[in-house]
Amino acid sequence: MKVNETKSAQVTFTLKKNTCPPVQLNNKQLAQPEDVKYLGIHLDGKLTWRKHISTKRKQLDFKLCKLYWIIGRKSQLSMENILLEYKAILKPIWTYGVQLWGSASNSNIEILQSFHGRTVVCAECGDKSDLKSAIIRQEVRNYNVTYCQRLDDHPNRLAKSLFQRTNYNSWLKRYYPPDLATRF
């Protein structure tokens, strides 16, 4: 396999201020950006997921603007069809990789929650109690529970051990995937 050093990057995942020394590949120093995009998921050095969630929010706003004529206030569609449009077009954008970024802080999750509230108001679907529901948090929990069940049923014993709780540092105030099933 031939590695392209111009397309490669070095990211140090740590909460410390210091980073690792620069890495060279074919006598060329790799770039050390603050965050990288890998398979559509933005990974920053501290794994706060803020960049990823902000990017998804921008994508959702753009799609909602394009769909406003079909799901907006003057839409002739029924509520069932508006909900179907939301589930088919908008929901896959923010649910991609939720098993990873679902452990983000509440302030980052609220970025997507506010989009959901805006969409509900835009489509005038449901009453105002829909805005108070933590739909994003519920979806994160549902996706994580389903993922954990799939791993429990997996024939590979290494895959089964992915969600077993190990000695995490609780002083980091970070949530880990096993915590998501009971967090929300």
Buried (B, 14 or more C-beta within 10 A) or exposed (E): EEEEBEEBBBBEEEEEEEEEEEBEEEEEEBBBEEBBEEEEBBBBBBBBBBBBBBBBBEEBEEEBEEBBEBBBEEBEBEEEEBBEBBEEBBBEBBBBBBBBBBBBBEEBBBBBBEBBBBBBBBBBBEEEEBBEBBBBBEBBBBBBEEBBEEBEEEEEEEEEEEBEEEEEEEEEEBBEBBBBBEBB
